[in-house]
Amino acid sequence: MDKRWLAIAAMGLCAPALHSQTQGSDRSALAVVIQPEARVEPQQVPLQFEVSADGVSDVVSQTASVAAWVRSRPNQPIGVRMRLVRLEGPGGPLPPATLRWTAAAPRSTGGGREASCSAGDFTAGAVQELVTGWQKSGMLECAVTWQLTGTAKLPPGRYTGVVEFIAPR
């Protein structure tokens, strides 16, 4: 029912254009511009790890689901990046390379089916690509598992951090 009312309203908007066309214009055109859009949810993931004194009750990995939805222009590469905002423990800040991740794509639609969730670490810097090979509009969900590395050399205690996601471009 709503679609019929939408069609009637659209005809009402087009009628003046058709009328003016018959009065002296040889051409009339309707242009619809759809702007690119992108979003990523969540925008941040807080990280929390625990290194025990005996090494038996360590909690050194954490998983979160990150979904991105993109409507892009044709032939525009799409990327989802993540940035390590902070990573610290009882002794203060840790080097970014102390954190690595793996990811898998449990759900995708459209062009997201052609994309892959990445794996790696923050050795090369605090900003890394989470998604590769995305070329067309669609949705992609990545189940990301972060892991604290080198725990045998870390003092016991709580380790926290934040990873921020940068919307697809």
C-alpha positions as CSV (number, residue, x, y, z in Angstrom):
1,M,0.0,0.0,0.0
2,D,2.8,2.4,0.9
3,K,4.5,1.8,-2.5
4,R,1.4,2.9,-4.3
5,W,1.2,6.2,-2.4
6,L,4.9,6.7,-3.1
7,A,4.4,6.2,-6.8
8,I,1.4,8.6,-6.8
9,A,3.5,11.2,-5.0
10,A,6.3,10.8,-7.5
11,M,3.9,11.3,-10.4
12,G,2.7,14.5,-8.7
13,L,6.2,15.8,-8.5
14,C,7.0,14.9,-12.1
15,A,3.8,16.4,-13.5
16,P,5.0,20.0,-13.4
17,A,8.2,19.0,-15.2
18,L,6.2,17.3,-17.9
19,H,4.0,20.3,-18.3
20,S,6.9,22.7,-18.6
21,Q,8.5,20.4,-21.1
22,T,5.5,20.7,-23.4
23,Q,5.6,24.5,-23.2
24,G,9.0,25.0,-24.7
25,S,11.6,22.6,-23.6
26,D,12.9,19.9,-25.9
27,R,14.4,18.0,-23.1
28,S,13.8,17.1,-19.5
29,A,15.9,14.9,-17.3
30,L,15.6,13.5,-13.8
31,A,18.9,12.9,-12.0
32,V,19.1,10.8,-8.9
33,V,22.4,11.1,-7.1
34,I,23.3,8.4,-4.5
35,Q,26.2,9.4,-2.4
36,P,28.7,6.8,-1.1
37,E,28.0,5.6,2.5
38,A,29.9,3.5,4.9
39,R,29.7,2.5,8.5
40,V,31.4,0.1,10.9
41,E,30.1,-1.3,14.1
42,P,31.3,-1.2,16.8
43,Q,33.6,1.8,16.4
44,Q,35.9,0.7,19.3
45,V,36.6,-2.6,21.1
46,P,38.1,-2.4,24.6
47,L,40.7,-5.2,25.2
48,Q,41.4,-6.9,28.5
49,F,43.9,-9.6,29.2
50,E,45.2,-11.2,32.3
51,V,48.7,-12.7,32.8
52,S,48.9,-14.9,35.8
53,A,52.0,-15.5,38.0
54,D,51.9,-19.2,37.4
55,G,51.0,-19.0,33.7
56,V,48.1,-21.4,34.2
57,S,45.2,-19.0,34.4
58,D,46.3,-16.6,31.7
59,V,43.6,-14.9,29.5
60,V,45.6,-13.7,26.6
61,S,43.0,-13.7,23.7
62,Q,39.8,-11.9,23.1
63,T,37.3,-12.1,20.2
64,A,34.8,-9.5,18.9
65,S,32.6,-9.2,15.9
66,V,33.1,-6.2,13.6
67,A,30.7,-5.5,10.8
68,A,31.1,-3.0,8.0
69,W,28.5,-1.9,5.4
70,V,29.5,0.1,2.3
71,R,27.7,1.6,-0.7
72,S,30.5,2.8,-2.9
73,R,31.1,4.2,-6.3
74,P,32.0,1.7,-9.1
75,N,35.7,0.6,-9.1
76,Q,36.4,2.3,-5.8
77,P,38.5,0.0,-3.5
78,I,37.1,-0.4,-0.1
79,G,39.1,-0.7,3.0
80,V,38.4,-1.1,6.7
81,R,41.3,-0.2,9.0
82,M,41.9,-0.6,12.7
83,R,44.0,1.5,14.9
84,L,45.6,0.5,18.2
85,V,44.7,3.4,20.4
86,R,46.6,2.1,23.5
87,L,47.9,-1.1,25.0
88,E,49.3,-1.1,28.5
89,G,50.0,-3.3,31.5
90,P,51.2,-3.1,35.1
91,G,54.6,-1.8,33.8
92,G,53.1,0.9,31.6
93,P,52.6,1.1,27.8
94,L,53.5,-1.9,25.6
95,P,54.9,-1.9,22.1
96,P,52.2,-2.3,19.4
97,A,53.9,-5.5,18.2
98,T,52.8,-7.2,21.4
99,L,49.3,-7.5,20.0
100,R,48.4,-9.7,17.0
101,W,45.1,-10.7,15.4
102,T,43.4,-13.3,13.2
103,A,40.0,-12.8,11.6
104,A,37.4,-14.8,9.7
105,A,34.3,-13.7,7.8
106,P,31.2,-15.5,9.2
107,R,28.8,-13.3,7.2
108,S,28.9,-11.2,4.0
109,T,26.7,-9.9,1.3
110,G,27.2,-8.4,-2.2
111,G,30.8,-7.3,-2.8
112,G,31.7,-8.2,0.8
113,R,31.7,-11.9,-0.4
114,E,34.8,-11.1,-2.5
115,A,36.7,-9.6,0.5
116,S,38.8,-11.2,3.2
117,C,39.4,-10.5,6.8
118,S,43.1,-10.2,7.5
119,A,45.5,-11.4,10.1
120,G,48.7,-9.8,11.4
121,D,50.2,-7.7,14.1
122,F,50.9,-4.0,14.7
123,T,54.6,-4.2,14.1
124,A,54.4,-1.9,11.1
125,G,52.5,0.7,13.0
126,A,49.4,1.4,15.0
127,V,47.1,1.5,11.9
128,Q,46.5,-1.8,10.0
129,E,44.1,-3.1,7.3
130,L,41.4,-5.4,8.7
131,V,39.8,-6.1,5.3
132,T,41.4,-6.8,1.9
133,G,40.1,-7.4,-1.6
134,W,36.9,-5.4,-1.2
135,Q,35.8,-3.8,-4.5
136,K,32.0,-3.5,-4.6
137,S,29.2,-2.4,-2.3
138,G,28.0,-4.8,0.4
139,M,28.4,-6.0,4.0
140,L,31.2,-7.9,5.6
141,E,31.5,-9.1,9.2
142,C,34.8,-10.1,10.7
143,A,35.2,-12.2,13.8
144,V,38.5,-10.8,15.1
145,T,40.6,-12.5,17.8
146,W,43.3,-10.4,19.4
147,Q,46.1,-12.1,21.2
148,L,48.7,-10.8,23.6
149,T,52.1,-12.2,22.6
150,G,55.3,-12.7,24.5
151,T,53.4,-13.3,27.8
152,A,56.3,-15.4,29.3
153,K,58.3,-12.2,29.4
154,L,55.5,-10.0,30.8
155,P,54.9,-9.3,34.5
156,P,51.7,-10.8,36.0
157,G,48.7,-8.5,36.0
158,R,46.0,-6.9,34.0
159,Y,46.6,-5.7,30.5
160,T,44.2,-3.4,28.7
161,G,43.9,-1.6,25.4
162,V,41.5,-0.1,22.9
163,V,41.3,-0.8,19.2
164,E,39.4,1.7,17.1
165,F,37.9,1.0,13.6
166,I,38.1,3.4,10.8
167,A,35.1,3.4,8.6
168,P,35.5,2.1,5.0
169,R,36.7,4.6,2.6
